[in-house]
Every structure is written in structure tokens, then in C-alpha cells.
Amino acid sequence: QVQLVESGGGLVQAGGSLRLSCAASGSISSINAMGWYRQAPGNQRELVATVTSGGSTNYADSVKGRFAISRDNNKNTVFLQMNSLKPEDTAVYYCNFRTYGRTLATDYWGQGTQVTVSS
């Protein structure tokens, strides 16, 4: 099992910045991916950004150039620096930890943190 603890959400004006953090603990495999997904009211959960244990990153087109994901492997922590925030970034942001077994991957989720961007 993996436990995830998120922090850093809040209310910010358009154009502002926020930084999200997520710390993982428990059965941490050496090969994994950590990331952030978000879900706005009435919408499906969508990928924001991910980073693998090897450092490869992936971003949603809507956040490229504005958001930056990073991780501290020693602390099993992932960060999401969000700049130039827009009202459409408003959502609950969920931390994700994906561990890879021999035949399948397992996802763990944080409790979610609210990000609200006012216009």
C-alpha cells in the first residue's frame, strides 16, 4: 500500500501562482511514476502532468509552458509549480502514484486539494 499526503491548494487570482506538494509513503517501488490529475465539476478527471522515477515528464497541452512538475526521489515527493493560472485551471487536484508490477500497474490516489482561480 502507498499513502499520499497532498498540500498547497488554495485560492489565487488569475495570473498568480501556486505550488502543490505530495508525499508518498509505504511500499514504494523503485520504478514508479508520480503525477497530478484534476477534476472540475461536471468533468472527468484529466491528466495534468506526470514524472517517472527516471525523470521523464508528460504534460497536458493546456498546461504546457505554465506548469512544471518535479520530484525528490529521496523524499518520495512530487511538486507541481503552477504559474500564470487561469480560471479554467479551477479544479480539485489529485496526486497519483503509479507502481509497476510484472504484469500490471497499480494506481494510488491522494485525497485531493482544491485549487480555485478567480478572474
C-alpha positions as CSV (number, residue, x, y, z in Angstrom):
1,Q,0.0,0.0,0.0
2,V,1.0,3.6,-0.7
3,Q,-0.3,6.6,1.2
4,L,-0.3,10.1,-0.3
5,V,-0.5,13.4,1.5
6,E,-1.1,16.5,-0.5
7,S,-0.7,20.1,0.3
8,G,-0.6,23.5,-1.3
9,G,-4.0,24.2,-2.8
10,G,-6.0,27.4,-2.3
11,L,-7.5,30.5,-3.8
12,V,-5.5,32.7,-6.2
13,Q,-6.2,35.4,-8.7
14,A,-5.8,34.8,-12.4
15,G,-2.2,35.2,-13.4
16,G,-1.0,34.1,-10.0
17,S,1.0,31.0,-8.9
18,L,0.5,28.1,-6.6
19,R,2.7,25.1,-5.7
20,L,1.3,21.7,-4.9
21,S,3.2,19.0,-3.0
22,C,2.5,15.4,-2.5
23,A,4.5,13.0,-0.3
24,A,4.3,9.2,-0.7
25,S,4.9,6.7,2.0
26,G,4.5,2.9,2.4
27,S,5.5,0.3,-0.2
28,I,7.5,2.4,-2.6
29,S,8.8,0.5,-5.6
30,S,11.9,1.8,-7.3
31,I,10.2,2.0,-10.7
32,N,7.2,4.3,-10.5
33,A,5.5,7.4,-11.7
34,M,4.0,10.3,-9.8
35,G,1.8,12.9,-11.1
36,W,-1.2,15.2,-10.8
37,Y,-4.7,14.9,-12.2
38,R,-7.6,17.3,-11.8
39,Q,-11.3,17.2,-11.9
40,A,-13.6,20.2,-12.3
41,P,-17.3,20.0,-11.5
42,G,-19.2,18.1,-14.3
43,N,-16.0,17.0,-15.9
44,Q,-14.0,13.8,-15.9
45,R,-10.7,13.5,-14.2
46,E,-7.9,14.5,-16.5
47,L,-4.1,14.3,-16.5
48,V,-2.2,17.4,-15.7
49,A,1.4,16.2,-15.5
50,T,3.4,13.1,-14.6
51,V,7.0,12.4,-13.9
52,T,8.6,9.0,-13.8
53,S,11.3,7.8,-11.3
54,G,13.7,8.2,-14.2
55,G,12.8,11.8,-14.7
56,S,10.7,11.7,-17.8
57,T,7.8,14.2,-17.8
58,N,4.5,14.4,-19.6
59,Y,2.1,17.4,-19.6
60,A,-1.4,18.1,-20.8
61,D,-1.3,20.6,-23.7
62,S,-3.4,23.0,-21.7
63,V,-0.7,23.5,-19.0
64,K,2.5,23.3,-21.1
65,G,4.7,26.3,-20.6
66,R,2.8,27.3,-17.4
67,F,3.1,24.3,-15.1
68,A,6.3,22.4,-14.1
69,I,6.4,19.1,-12.4
70,S,9.4,17.9,-10.4
71,R,10.2,15.2,-7.8
72,D,12.5,14.5,-4.9
73,N,13.2,10.8,-5.1
74,N,14.9,10.8,-1.7
75,K,11.8,12.0,-0.1
76,N,9.3,10.4,-2.5
77,T,7.7,13.7,-3.0
78,V,6.3,15.3,-6.2
79,F,5.8,19.0,-6.7
80,L,3.6,20.9,-9.2
81,Q,4.6,24.6,-9.7
82,M,1.6,26.3,-11.3
83,N,2.2,29.7,-12.9
84,S,0.0,32.0,-15.0
85,L,-3.0,30.4,-13.5
86,K,-6.3,30.8,-15.4
87,P,-9.9,30.4,-14.1
88,E,-10.2,27.3,-16.2
89,D,-7.5,25.7,-14.0
90,T,-10.0,25.7,-11.2
91,A,-10.5,22.1,-10.1
92,V,-9.7,19.5,-7.4
93,Y,-6.2,18.3,-8.0
94,Y,-5.3,14.7,-7.1
95,C,-1.9,13.3,-6.6
96,N,-1.3,10.0,-8.2
97,F,1.3,7.3,-7.6
98,R,1.6,4.5,-10.1
99,T,3.7,1.4,-9.3
100,Y,4.5,-1.2,-11.9
101,G,4.3,-4.9,-11.3
102,R,5.4,-7.7,-13.6
103,T,2.1,-7.7,-15.4
104,L,0.1,-4.6,-14.4
105,A,0.3,-1.2,-12.9
106,T,-1.4,-0.1,-9.7
107,D,-2.7,3.5,-9.0
108,Y,-2.9,5.2,-5.7
109,W,-4.6,8.5,-5.2
110,G,-4.4,11.3,-2.7
111,Q,-7.5,12.9,-1.1
112,G,-7.5,15.9,-3.5
113,T,-6.8,19.5,-2.9
114,Q,-8.9,22.4,-4.2
115,V,-7.4,25.0,-6.5
116,T,-9.6,28.0,-7.2
117,V,-8.5,30.7,-9.7
118,S,-10.6,33.8,-9.6
119,S,-11.0,36.1,-12.6
